[in-house]
Structure formats: C-alpha cells, structure tokens
Amino acid sequence: MAIERRSRLLDSVRRAIRTDPDKVALTEAYTVVNETTVVKILDLALRIGESMFAVGASAHDVTFSIIRVARVYGLIGVHVDVTFSAISVSYHRGEDDWPTTMIRVVRAASPDHAKLQRLQALMVDISEGLGLDEARLAFRVIRRTPFLYQPIVVIFARALLAVGVAILYGASPIIILLSFLAALGAAFAQAGLARLQVPLFFSQIAGGFVITGVTTAVSALGAIGVAPFMDVQPSIIVASGIVLMLSGLTVVGAAQDAIDGFALTAGGRILDLTMQTLGVVLGILIGLEFSRLVGVTIPLPTDAIPFGSLAAQIAGAIIIAVAVALFNGAGLRIILVSAVLSTVAIVAYSATILLGVQAGAASAVGALLASFIGILTARGVHVPSVAVTTAAIVPLVPGTAVFRGLLGIVDSDGTAQGMLDGIGPLVLAASIGVGLAAGASLGLYLGTPLRATLASVSKSRARRR
C-alpha cells in the first residue's frame, strides 16, 4: 500500500515537471496535391511576393503573403526565405518525394503603390475563394500594368515637393519659385541619368550638385545687388532639395525589417539607404567647394530655420504628401489618405515642440500618430499602410539640419570648434531620422493587433445579420 502511494506521488511530481508524450497531438495529415499543382501554387505565391517586395512591401508582409497564398490552395508548411535581393520558397510533400524549391531574384526595388494596392486586393480575392487559374491570370494582368503616371508627371511631382518644403518654412514667393526651379533641374538630371542606367549613388551626387549650383548662382546674384535675390535665404532652397532626394529612402521599411528579425534584408536596406544619403552629402559638398572656388560664399545660418505658421505647415505638409504619393505611383485614394495623415503628423509634431520636447522625440510622436491612424484606416479604405505612412512622415525629414551641418563643416577650416559647430546639426538630423523610423514602426506594430481585432468584430457582426 505504501509502495503504491509512493508510486502515485512520484507520478504526480513527474507529470508536474515533465510533459506527457501521449498527450501530444499527432502530426497533421497534409492534403495530397500533385506535383504539377504544387509548382503552380508556389510559382503564383512566389511571384506575388516578389512583386510586393519590389514595389515597397516589408519582408514580413512578403513572407506572410506567400504563406497565405500557399495555405489557401492547400500547401501547409511552406518555408520562405526573404533576403535583400532574392526570395525562395520550399515545400516538401512527404518523406517519399523530393522537396520542391523555387527562387526569384528581385532585380530592383522601385515604389509603385498603385500596383501594391492591386496586389493586396488580389490577396483578398484569393482568401475569399478565387480559383488558382483565375488568380494566375489576374496576377499576370497586374504584373503587366505599367506605372500609373508618365515620366514628366513624376519629374514635376518631385519638383512640387520642394515647393511644399519651402511653404513649410514660411518662405517668400521668390524662394518658393527658386526652390521649384532648383528641384526641377535636379529631377531632370536624375531622370536623364536613370535612362543611361547610371547607379543611383552617382545620381544622388548629381542631384545634390545641381541643387547647390542653383543656390550658388542665387547667392552670387544677391551679392552683386540684383533686386529679387538680395534677401533670399539660400538654406531653404538646399533644404528643399535634400528632402526631395531623401524622400524616396526606405527608412520605415528598413526599421520594420530589423524589428521583425529579417536582419539580412534590413542590413541590405540600411546599407542602400546609407549609400544614397552619402551620395546627397557628397553632391552638396562638391557644390559648396565649387562655390568656394568661384568666390561665392553661401551664408551659414547661425540658428536652425524654424517652420512657418501652423497654416503654412499644414499647407506645406499636404503638398509634400501629395507629391510623394504621386511620384510613388499612388492613386487618388492613397493621395487623399496621405494628405490627411500628413496633417496629423505635422500638427502632432508642432504641438509636441510647443511642450518643450526635443525635435527628434517630437518627430517620433508625429510619425507614431500618423502610422497608427494610417494602419487603422488602411483596411477600411483599402490602401497599403506603408504607402500612406511613408508619404505622411516626409514633411518631417530634417533637410535644413543636414545642410547647416555640411555647410558648417566646409566653413570650419579644420578647427575643432568649427567641426563641432557642423557636427551638432548633423547629430540633430540623425536623431530626427531615428525618431521618424522608430515612431512609424512602433505605430504600425501598435495598430496591427487593434486592426485585426476590429476586423474580427466587424466580421462577427456581419454574420449575425
């Protein structure tokens, strides 16, 4: 009796400490799918993922979409690997069969938010029961759809962004016009180099040089007393160009991939972002050195250039968001949502600054609020959240801080104090950039579970009706 009692006690202790193998569920029985159908399913899922990645989707969204398409058509247990330049999928039907593995190389990432919107709509149709052959046909139609706007529209949209930046700073009409002309020249130069297939790094250098060259000419005309140019602030012209050339960088996507654990993809995007930023910096430094050689001095602003009135900030932010949406190929719905979210971001930023918060933290607050609201509204209005979030935070890109830092370093003459005067604004610009990336990514993560909850609630209500 005592032995049985001791044995039951030991069994109870063992069950409290160890798992019971008998209670573990057996391996799920997979649906048997013939090899030809497996290839078709994997090909469709992989091509959708590649297209989404190429037009701006994050690595997490791409992975989820590929697994989702495969699962809908009966393939459970698909393995997906996303790197910066390639995507691979693998599916093993069983122990007696060879695994089926496919890979596609992502040649170049170029934002096309209208195409991304169509791909997400196709994902919804697939989830709702669209047949495999119909889905393959629908994807081929989407893949062959050209960019929404003509190249000249994209060029003028990029120049329009510079107008928005100038208005954001409360600039005079002559500065707004000069900012537009400088940005237009840089946009034409970069478009021409793109046709010649020149790497984007050198295209960024050319754009920065053109912007600084126009600013040098304006400063020279002002120095000799030409009336319209005497009271012009050249820093705003360069700042507009810097925001123009940094607006296409995938800061949010890189931060999101790093947080999601896609280290290789995040590392590639961050390196690409760094090289493009260095291209802008080199172009501006070359332009400043050229202005020194021709004897033209661009005055260094002693203090940071503040934003204009709240009305000017809102107007400038809306113009910037619309311009960014246009040259990213967005449709009307994305443009309207981006304009609203840019207003939210700039108002939140200005309100936080009034409370005495540092600019980097205020930028994070503005980006956080815009991305949080953006991901909640994206599902209801059927727009990609990454598209509207990117356009909304561009008005907060620190163009003047970057220019003040670079100009300070050029004018330092190698002295320690001069170098510190130049490094200070660059550190501020870096803190704002980190704040924008962190705030936007945090907003997406906070909004994702809430959006899923709201979607499930709406579905349950629809079933009850």
N, C-alpha and C positions, 0 to 999 in steps of 0.2 A: 504493500500500500504506500509506504513512504517512498519507495523507488518510483512508482507511477506518478506520485505527486511531484517528486523532484524532476521527473522527465517532462511533465506538463509545464512546470515552471521554466525549465530550460528552453522548451519550445516557444513559450510566450516571449521570453527575453530575445530569442533568436529572431522571431518574427518582428519584434520591435526594432531590431537593429538592421537585419538584412531584408532584402526584397525576396519575394517568393517567385521563382521562375515559372511555376504552374499558373500564376495569375497574369502573366504577360501575354498580351494578345498575339495570336499567330500572325505571320507575315501576310499582308493584304494581297489578295489574288488580283493581279493586274488583268485588264481587259486584253484579250489577244487581238492584235492588229497586224495585218500582213505587212511585209517589208516595204512594198511599194507605197502603201498609205502612210507608213511611218516617215518615209522620205518626204512625201508631200507635206505632211504636217510640220515636220522640222524645218523644211525649206520655207514654208509660209511664216512660221514663228520667227525664224532667224532673220528673214528679210524685213519683217515688221520691226523687229528690234534694231536692226542695223539702220533702217530709215529713221527711226525715232532718235537714235543716238547721233546720227549725222546732222539732224536739224535742231539739236539743243536739249534733248531729254537727258536726265541724270542716269548714271549706271544702275541705280536701284530701280528706277522706273522701267528701264530696258529689261532688266532681269525679270522683274515681276510680270511684265507684258509677255515675254517669251514663255515663261512657265504657265501663265494663264491661258494662252492660246493652245499650248500643247495639252493642258488638262481638259479644256473644253472638248477637244477632239479625241480624248481617251488615252493620252500618254501621261502617265503619272510616274514621277521620279526622274524627270529630265534634269540633267546637270547643265548649268550655264556658266560660262566664264567670260567676263567683260573686261577688256583692257583698254588702253587709250586709243589703240588703232585697230583692234580686231575683236570679234565676238565669236565664240564657239559654243556649240550645243552637242550633247551626247545623250543617247538613250539606249538602254540595254533591255531587250525584250525578254531575255531569260538566260539561264545558265547554258543552254544548248545552242544559243545564237551568238553571232558576233555583235558587238555594240555598233550602233550607227552614230557616227560623229561627223559634224559639218562645221565649217568655219567660213566666216566672211570678213574681209578687211574693210574697215571704214576709211575711205580714201582721204576725205577732208570734211571737217565739221563746218557747216555754214548754216546759220539760223534761218529757218523757214517756218514761222509759227502757224501760217495757214495750213501747210502740209501736216504739221504736228497735230493741229486741230482735227484734220480729216482722219489721221491715223488713230487718234483716240476715239473718234466716232466709230471707226471700223471695229475697234476693240469692243465697244459696247454692243454693236450688232452681232459680233461673234459670240459674246457671252449670252445673248438673247436667242441663240439658235441658228445663226446663219450657216448654211452648208459649207463644206470645205471647198468645193469647186467654185461656188459663188464668192467666197471670201478671197480665194486666189485671184479671181477675175477682178474683184473690187480693188484689191491691193495693186494690181498691175495698172489700173486706171489712175490710182493715187500716185504711184511712183512716176508715171509719165507726165503728171501735171506740172507745167512749167512754173517758175517763180511768178508770184501774183502781179508784180509791177515791172515796168520797163526799166532798164538801167538808168535812164535820165531821171526818172522819178526818184530812184534811190539816191542819186547824187544830190538832187535838190532837197530831198528829205534830210540828208546828212547836214547840208548847209543850214537848213531850218533849225536843226538842233542848236547850232551856235547862236542863232537869234534868241532862242529860248534861254540860253545861259546868260546872254547879255541883259535880257529883260529881268532875269532872276536877280541880277546885281543892281538893278535900277539904272542901267546905262542910258545915256542920251541917244537920240535918234542917229547921230553920226557914228557913234560907236557900234550901235546895232547894225548899221549898214556895213561898216568896215568888217565887223565880225562875220557877217554873212558872206562878204566877198572873199575874205581870207579862208573861211571854211570851204567855200565853193571851189577855190583854187586847189586846196588840199584834197578835196574829194575827187576832182577831175584827175589830179596827179596820181592818186592811189588807184582809181579806176583804170587809168591807162597802163600803170604798172601791172595790175592784175591781169589785163588782157595779154601782156607779154609774159605772164606766168612768173613774175618776179616774186620771190619769197616775201611773206607778209612782214618779216622783220625789216627788210630794206624799204618796203612800202611805208611802214611807220616812220622810218627815218626821213623819207622824202616828205611825208605829210607834216612832220614837226618842223622841217626846214622851211617849207612853204609858208606855214603859219608865222614863224619867226621872221622870215624875209619880208612879209607884208607888214608886220609890226615895225621892223627896222625902217621901212620906207615911210610909214606914218610918222615915226619919231623924227626922221630926217626932215620931213616936210614941216612938222611942227617947230623944229629947231630953227628953221630959216624964216619962220613967221608967216607961213601960209595959213590963212584965216581958219578954215574949217578944222585944221588939225592941231591947233595950238593948245587946246585944253583937253585933248583926248587922253584917256587912260589906256596905255598900250597893254597893261597887265590883263585887262578884261578880254582883249582880243585873243591873247595867247591862251588864257584860261578857257575860253570857248573852244578853241582848237584842241586843247588837251582833253576836255570832256568828250569832244567829238571822237577822238581816236581811242579813248579808253572805254567808250560806251559799249563796244562790242565784246569786251572781255568777259569770260565766263567765270566771274568771281563767285557767284552764288552756286553754280554747278560744281566748281572745284571744292568749295567748302562742304557742300552737301555730300559729294562722293567721299571726302575724307571722314565725315561724321558717320556715314553709312558703312565704313570699313573697306571701301574699294580703294586701297592705298595706291595701287599701281595706276589706276585711272586718275585719281586725284593728283598724284605726283606728276603725271604727264600734263594734265590741265594746268597745274600750278607753274610748271616749267614753261609751258607755252605762254601763259599769262605774263610771266616774268620777262620772257624774251620780247614780247610785244611792248611791254612797258619800257624796257630798256631801249627799244627802237625809238619810241617817242622821246625819251630823255636824250638820246644821242642826237636826234634830229634838232631838238631845241638847243642843245649845247653847241652844235655846229653852227646853227643860225646865230646864236649870240656871239660866238667867236668871229663869225663873218662880219657882224655889225661892228665889232671892235676894230677889225682890220680896216673897214671903210671909214672909221672915225665917227660912227654914230653910237651914242650912248642911250640905252633904254633905261629910264629912271627906275630904281628899285623902290617899291613901296615900303615905307617904314612899318606899317601895320597891315594886318590882314584886311582884305577888302570885304566889308560886310554886305549881306544881302540887302535888297531894297525893301520897300514897304511890303506888307503882307499881301496886298493885291498884286504887286509886281511878282512876288514869289509864287503865288498861285498861278498867275498867267504864264510865267516862265516855266514852271514845272509841268503844266499841261502841254505847252508847246513841245517841251523836251520829250515827254512821254509819247505824244503823238508821232513825233519824228522818229523815235527809236522803234516804235511799233511799225511804222511804215517801212523803214529800211530793213526790218527783220521779216518783212513779208506778211504782216498781220492783216486780217480782215477788219471790217467795221466794228464787229462786236468786241474783238480784242482791243481795238483802239479806244473805244468808249470806256471799257473797264480800266484800261491802263491810265487814262486821263483822270478818272475818279480816284484811283489808288495813289497816283502821284500827288494829288491834292491832299489826301490823307497823310502821306509821308511827310510832305513839306510843312503842313500845319503842326503835326506832332513834333517834328524837329524844332520848329520855331518856338513852340510852347515850352519844350524842354530846355532850350537855350535860355529863355526868359527866367527859368528857375535857377539859373547859375550852373547848369550841368556842362561838363566839358564837351567839345564838339564831337569827339569820337563816340562818346556814350549817347549823345543826342542823335547822332546818325543811326546808331544801333536801335534806338527806340523807334525812330521813324520807319526804318526798314522792317522791324519786328511787327509793328502795327499794320503796315501795308501788306506784308506777306501773309499775316494771319487772316486778315479780312479777305485777301485775294484767294487763298485756298478754300475758304468757306464759300465764297461766291462762284468760284470757278466751275464747280459741278452744276450749280443751278443754271448758269448761263452758258454752259458747255464751251469753256475756253481753257487752254492749258495754263495751269497756275504759274509755271516757270516763265511763260511769256509775259503775263501781266506784272509779275513781281519784278522782273528784270527792267521793264520799262519804267516802273514806278520809282525805283531807287536811283536811277541815273542822275536826276537833278541834284543828288547829294554827293556826287563824285567830286573830290577836292581838287579842282583844276587850278585855282589861284594859289593854293598852298604848294603844289608841285612847282609852279612857275617861280614863286618867290624863293623857294629853296634852291632851285637851279641857278637863278639869277644871282642869289647871294653867294653861291659857291664860285661862280665865274668872277664876281667882283671882289672876292676875298683877297686876291693877290697872295695866296698861300699863308696868310696869317691865321693863327689859331682862333682868334676872336671872329674873324671873318668866316672861317669854316663853321664855327658854332652857330653863327647867325644864319647860315644857309642850311645847316642840318636840322635846326629847330623846326622850320616849316615842313621839311620832308618827313620828320617823325610824326608831326601832326597829320600829314596826309596819309601816312601808313596806318595810324590809329583809326582814322576815319574809314579807310578801306577795310580794315579788320572788323570794325564795328558794323559796316554795311553787310559784309559777308555773314558775320555771326548772327546779326539781327534777322536777316532774311531767312537763314537756315533754321533758326530757332522758331520763327513764326510758322514755317512750313511744318515743323515737327509738332508744334502745339496744335496746329489746326487740323492735321491729318486724322487723329483719332476722333476729334469732335465732328469732323465732316462725315466720317464713317458712321458715327452714332446717329447723326441727323438723317443720313441716308437710310439706315435701317428703320428708324422711326417712321419716315415717310412711306417706306415700302409696307410696313405693317398696317399703317392707316389705309393705304390703298387696297390692301387685301380685305380689310374689314368692310370697305364699301362694296 
